């Protein structure tokens, strides 16, 4: 296995992929409300072992998202993002709410937040908005990453911030909501190097926990951006390191403001016998590689239009048969995404 990991790591350093280049613009300090709508429609072709999967091939509305941000006072801000095309499970409107939270800046260094938040797990693939992603790791495809909770943040320096979060476990069920997670996240910005590192303890069954160690590394130099993520998962019933891991490697090249060329490679493996990992099931060892391009014909600060095309191929074993990427799977995707800044209201 270690030989496989070393070979995969070498390949990662040569991989190319898109970076988070076009995230929605957050409200400025003098705006009480900024409303945006983001939409993405694609044509995709899904083939497994040379056969077309008709149920997953054709035109599809991938995302329709509404986002509202604002600053009620100089210290109190809010954000709400609703995915309009997401199913409501368990009869809850909040299932389609990615997040809705309030943040209060106690001082220049300390802040607290509460509401439905992104679970504070490190890694750049995990951090990116789903509407800006194409092929993803097995872990990303199975982690419920938005949960209700509270967090506190401390700016250690002007470039480093620690966030401690207590939230509902991503693995709660309608029969048992009394499951929780504790997460510690470090975000750092040091020249060409940016970090998203986390240590997480997550309850998956009453009184039983799985721990994550997630190391997200981003290196930027001129027109190139390299992202290398490593995640180790373990419970008390398995070896702590390397039995259950995910590796994600990405590098993008942006020759002009309108073009972005990318490729990507991921490797998910779970050789443990523990049933603690609900995201990468025991028996999984799947590698995925691919790439594509993005073209931005319009980007004027208020509206952004993106055309994209990409192709990914996976091989190995995915123990979760519900996932799209399996052994000898080919996924081709072509589509369009646009961001619409509907209005903004400034505080008087």
C-alpha positions as CSV (number, residue, x, y, z in Angstrom):
1,X,0.0,0.0,0.0
2,X,2.8,2.4,0.9
3,X,4.3,2.0,-2.6
4,X,0.9,2.9,-4.1
5,X,0.7,6.0,-1.9
6,X,4.2,7.1,-2.9
7,X,3.4,6.7,-6.6
8,X,0.1,8.5,-6.2
9,X,1.9,11.4,-4.4
10,X,4.3,11.7,-7.3
11,X,1.5,11.8,-9.8
12,X,-0.3,14.5,-7.7
13,X,2.6,16.9,-8.0
14,X,2.0,16.8,-11.8
15,X,-1.8,17.0,-11.7
16,X,-3.8,20.1,-12.9
17,X,-7.1,21.3,-11.7
18,X,-9.4,24.4,-11.3
19,X,-9.1,26.6,-8.3
20,X,-11.8,28.6,-6.6
21,X,-11.6,31.5,-9.0
22,X,-15.2,32.8,-9.0
23,X,-16.8,32.6,-5.6
24,X,-19.7,34.9,-5.0
25,X,-18.8,38.4,-3.9
26,X,-19.5,38.9,-0.2
27,X,-21.3,42.0,1.0
28,X,-19.0,45.0,1.7
29,X,-19.0,46.5,5.2
30,X,-21.5,49.2,4.2
31,X,-24.1,46.9,2.7
32,X,-27.0,45.7,4.7
33,X,-28.1,43.2,2.0
34,X,-26.6,41.8,-1.2
35,X,-28.7,39.2,-3.1
36,X,-27.2,36.9,-5.7
37,X,-28.6,34.0,-7.7
38,X,-26.3,31.3,-9.1
39,X,-27.3,28.7,-11.6
40,X,-25.5,25.8,-13.4
41,X,-26.9,23.6,-16.2
42,X,-24.9,20.7,-17.8
43,X,-24.9,17.9,-20.3
44,X,-23.2,14.8,-19.0
45,X,-22.3,11.4,-20.3
46,X,-21.9,8.6,-17.8
47,X,-20.3,5.3,-19.0
48,X,-19.4,2.3,-16.9
49,X,-17.2,-0.4,-18.4
50,X,-18.0,0.8,-21.9
51,X,-21.8,1.0,-21.4
52,X,-23.8,4.2,-21.2
53,X,-25.7,4.7,-18.0
54,X,-29.0,6.1,-19.4
55,X,-30.3,7.3,-16.1
56,X,-27.3,9.5,-15.5
57,X,-26.8,10.7,-19.1
58,X,-28.4,13.8,-20.6
59,X,-29.2,17.4,-19.8
60,X,-29.4,18.2,-16.1
61,X,-30.0,21.3,-13.9
62,X,-27.1,20.9,-11.5
63,X,-27.6,23.9,-9.2
64,X,-29.9,26.8,-8.6
65,X,-28.8,28.8,-5.6
66,X,-29.9,32.0,-3.9
67,X,-27.5,33.8,-1.5
68,X,-28.1,36.8,0.7
69,X,-25.3,38.5,2.7
70,X,-25.2,41.6,4.7
71,X,-23.9,43.6,7.7
72,X,-26.6,44.7,10.2
73,X,-24.0,46.7,12.2
74,X,-20.3,47.2,12.0
75,X,-19.8,44.1,14.2
76,X,-22.9,41.9,13.3
77,X,-23.1,40.2,9.9
78,X,-25.2,37.4,8.4
79,X,-25.2,35.0,5.4
80,X,-27.8,32.7,3.9
81,X,-27.5,30.3,1.0
82,X,-30.4,28.2,-0.2
83,X,-30.1,25.5,-2.8
84,X,-33.5,25.7,-4.6
85,X,-33.1,22.4,-6.5
86,X,-32.1,20.2,-3.5
87,X,-34.6,17.7,-2.0
88,X,-36.1,18.2,1.4
89,X,-35.5,15.1,3.5
90,X,-37.2,14.4,6.8
91,X,-39.8,17.1,6.0
92,X,-37.3,19.9,6.8
93,X,-36.8,23.1,4.7
94,X,-33.4,23.4,6.3
95,X,-32.2,20.3,4.4
96,X,-31.9,22.5,1.3
97,X,-30.3,25.4,3.3
98,X,-26.5,25.2,2.9
99,X,-26.0,27.7,5.6
100,X,-27.8,30.5,7.5
101,X,-25.7,32.1,10.3
102,X,-25.0,35.2,12.3
103,X,-21.4,36.3,13.1
104,X,-20.5,38.8,15.8
105,X,-17.0,40.4,15.9
106,X,-16.2,40.9,19.6
107,X,-13.0,42.6,18.7
108,X,-10.5,42.7,15.9
109,X,-9.2,39.3,16.9
110,X,-12.2,37.5,18.4
111,X,-15.6,36.5,16.8
112,X,-18.4,34.1,17.5
113,X,-21.0,32.7,15.1
114,X,-24.1,30.5,15.2
115,X,-26.6,28.9,13.0
116,X,-26.3,26.4,10.2
117,X,-22.7,26.4,9.1
118,X,-20.2,24.6,7.0
119,X,-18.7,21.8,9.2
120,X,-15.1,23.0,9.9
121,X,-13.2,20.3,8.0
122,X,-9.9,21.2,6.3
123,X,-8.9,20.6,2.7
124,X,-9.4,22.8,-0.4
125,X,-11.6,20.4,-2.4
126,X,-14.0,20.3,0.6
127,X,-13.8,24.1,1.0
128,X,-14.9,24.9,-2.6
129,X,-18.5,25.7,-3.4
130,X,-20.2,22.6,-5.0
131,X,-21.3,24.7,-8.0
132,X,-17.6,25.2,-8.9
133,X,-16.6,21.5,-8.7
134,X,-16.7,18.7,-11.3
135,X,-15.1,15.3,-10.5
136,X,-14.6,14.8,-6.7
137,X,-13.2,12.3,-4.3
138,X,-15.3,9.5,-2.7
139,X,-15.1,11.4,0.6
140,X,-16.5,14.6,-0.9
141,X,-19.4,12.8,-2.5
142,X,-20.5,11.3,0.8
143,X,-19.9,13.9,3.5
144,X,-23.0,15.9,4.7
145,X,-21.0,19.2,5.2
146,X,-23.7,21.6,6.4
147,X,-24.9,21.3,10.1
148,X,-26.4,23.5,12.8
149,X,-23.9,24.6,15.5
150,X,-21.8,27.4,17.0
151,X,-18.2,28.5,16.6
152,X,-15.6,30.9,17.9
153,X,-12.6,32.2,16.0
154,X,-9.4,33.8,17.1
155,X,-7.0,35.7,14.7
156,X,-3.6,34.6,16.1
157,X,-1.9,36.9,13.6
158,X,-3.0,38.9,10.6
159,X,-2.5,35.8,8.5
160,X,-3.6,33.0,10.8
161,X,-7.0,32.1,12.3
162,X,-8.1,29.3,14.6
163,X,-11.8,28.3,14.7
164,X,-13.3,26.0,17.3
165,X,-16.8,24.6,16.3
166,X,-19.4,22.5,18.1
167,X,-22.2,21.2,15.8
168,X,-24.6,18.5,15.1
169,X,-22.9,15.4,13.7
170,X,-23.0,15.0,9.9
171,X,-24.1,11.4,10.6
172,X,-27.2,12.1,12.7
173,X,-30.4,10.4,11.6
174,X,-34.1,11.3,12.0
175,X,-34.3,8.6,14.6
176,X,-31.4,10.0,16.6
177,X,-30.4,13.7,16.3
178,X,-28.5,13.6,19.6
179,X,-25.1,13.1,17.9
180,X,-22.4,15.8,17.8
181,X,-19.0,16.9,16.4
182,X,-16.2,19.0,17.7
183,X,-13.9,20.6,15.1
184,X,-10.7,22.7,15.2
185,X,-9.7,24.5,12.0
186,X,-6.5,26.5,11.2
187,X,-6.6,28.7,8.2
188,X,-3.3,30.4,7.3
189,X,-2.1,32.7,4.5
190,X,1.7,33.0,4.1
191,X,2.7,34.3,0.7
192,X,2.5,31.6,-1.9
193,X,1.3,29.1,0.8
194,X,-2.2,28.8,2.1
195,X,-3.4,26.2,4.6
196,X,-6.7,24.7,5.7
197,X,-5.8,22.2,8.4
198,X,-8.3,20.6,10.8
199,X,-8.6,18.0,13.6
200,X,-12.2,16.6,14.0
201,X,-13.9,14.3,16.4
202,X,-17.3,13.2,15.0
203,X,-19.9,11.0,16.7
204,X,-21.3,8.4,14.2
205,X,-23.2,6.3,16.7
206,X,-24.1,7.1,20.3
207,X,-20.9,7.2,22.3
208,X,-18.8,6.2,19.2
209,X,-16.5,8.5,17.4
210,X,-14.4,8.8,14.3
211,X,-11.5,11.3,14.1
212,X,-10.3,13.2,11.0
213,X,-6.9,14.8,10.4
214,X,-7.3,16.9,7.3
215,X,-4.3,18.9,5.8
216,X,-5.2,21.2,2.9
217,X,-2.2,22.9,1.2
218,X,-2.4,25.5,-1.6
219,X,0.6,26.9,-3.4
220,X,0.2,29.9,-5.8
221,X,2.8,31.2,-8.1
222,X,1.9,33.5,-11.0
223,X,-0.6,31.8,-13.2
224,X,-0.3,28.4,-11.5
225,X,-2.1,27.1,-8.4
226,X,-1.3,23.8,-6.8
227,X,-3.6,22.2,-4.2
228,X,-2.6,19.1,-2.3
229,X,-5.1,17.7,0.3
230,X,-4.4,14.7,2.7
231,X,-7.1,13.3,5.0
232,X,-6.6,10.5,7.5
233,X,-9.7,8.9,9.2
234,X,-9.6,6.6,12.2
235,X,-11.7,5.2,15.1
236,X,-10.7,3.4,18.3
237,X,-11.1,0.1,16.5
238,X,-8.5,0.6,13.8
239,X,-4.9,1.6,13.1
240,X,-4.8,5.4,13.3
241,X,-2.6,6.2,10.2
242,X,-2.9,5.3,6.5
243,X,-5.6,2.5,6.7
244,X,-8.3,4.9,5.8
245,X,-7.3,8.0,3.8
246,X,-8.1,10.3,0.9
247,X,-5.6,12.2,-1.3
248,X,-6.6,15.0,-3.6
249,X,-4.2,16.8,-5.9
250,X,-5.1,19.7,-8.2
251,X,-3.2,22.3,-10.2
252,X,-4.7,25.0,-12.4
253,X,-3.1,27.2,-15.1
254,X,-4.8,30.5,-15.9
255,X,-3.1,32.0,-19.0
256,X,-5.6,34.9,-19.2
257,X,-8.4,36.3,-17.1
258,X,-10.9,34.5,-19.3
259,X,-9.3,31.0,-19.5
260,X,-8.6,28.4,-16.8
261,X,-7.1,24.9,-17.7
262,X,-7.2,22.2,-15.1
263,X,-6.8,18.5,-14.3
264,X,-7.3,16.5,-11.1
265,X,-6.5,13.3,-9.4
266,X,-8.0,11.7,-6.3
267,X,-7.3,8.5,-4.4
268,X,-9.6,7.1,-1.7
269,X,-8.8,3.9,0.3
270,X,-10.2,2.2,3.3
271,X,-8.5,-1.0,4.2
272,X,-9.8,-1.0,7.8
273,X,-12.3,-3.5,9.1
274,X,-14.1,-0.8,11.1
275,X,-17.6,0.4,10.1
276,X,-17.0,3.8,11.6
277,X,-16.3,5.6,8.2
278,X,-19.7,6.3,6.5
279,X,-18.0,8.3,3.7
280,X,-15.4,5.9,2.4
281,X,-16.7,2.5,3.1
282,X,-14.4,-0.5,4.0
283,X,-13.1,-2.3,0.9
284,X,-12.8,0.9,-1.1
285,X,-9.7,1.7,-3.1
286,X,-10.6,4.0,-6.0
287,X,-8.4,6.3,-8.1
288,X,-9.9,9.1,-10.3
289,X,-8.1,11.3,-12.8
290,X,-9.3,13.9,-15.3
291,X,-9.3,17.5,-16.3
292,X,-10.9,20.1,-18.6
293,X,-11.2,23.9,-19.1
294,X,-13.3,26.9,-18.1
295,X,-14.0,30.0,-20.2
296,X,-15.3,33.3,-18.8
297,X,-16.8,35.4,-21.6
298,X,-18.4,37.8,-19.1
299,X,-17.2,39.0,-15.7
300,X,-17.9,42.6,-14.9
301,X,-18.2,42.5,-11.1
302,X,-22.0,42.3,-11.1
303,X,-22.5,39.3,-13.4
304,X,-20.3,36.3,-14.3
305,X,-20.8,33.8,-17.1
306,X,-18.7,30.6,-17.3
307,X,-18.6,27.8,-19.9
308,X,-16.9,24.6,-18.8
309,X,-16.0,21.2,-20.2
310,X,-14.3,18.3,-18.3
311,X,-13.8,14.6,-18.3
312,X,-12.9,12.1,-15.5
313,X,-12.1,8.4,-15.4
314,X,-12.0,6.2,-12.3
315,X,-10.7,2.7,-11.6
316,X,-10.4,0.4,-8.6
317,X,-13.3,-0.4,-6.2
318,X,-15.9,1.8,-4.6
319,X,-17.7,-0.1,-1.9
320,X,-20.6,2.5,-2.1
321,X,-22.5,1.3,-5.2
322,X,-24.7,4.4,-5.1
323,X,-21.8,6.7,-6.1
324,X,-21.4,7.7,-9.7
325,X,-17.7,6.9,-10.0
326,X,-17.0,3.2,-9.9
327,X,-14.5,0.9,-11.5
328,X,-13.9,1.7,-15.2
329,X,-16.3,4.8,-15.0
330,X,-16.1,7.6,-17.5
331,X,-17.9,10.9,-16.8
332,X,-17.9,13.7,-19.4
333,X,-19.5,17.0,-18.5
334,X,-20.2,20.2,-20.5
335,X,-22.1,23.1,-19.1
336,X,-22.7,26.7,-18.3
337,X,-22.9,28.6,-15.0
338,X,-23.9,32.2,-14.3
339,X,-23.8,34.4,-11.3
340,X,-26.4,37.2,-11.1
341,X,-26.0,40.1,-8.7
342,X,-29.7,41.0,-8.3
343,X,-29.4,44.0,-5.9
344,X,-27.5,45.5,-3.0
345,X,-28.7,47.8,-0.3
346,X,-26.3,50.1,1.6
347,X,-26.7,51.0,5.3
348,X,-27.6,54.6,5.9
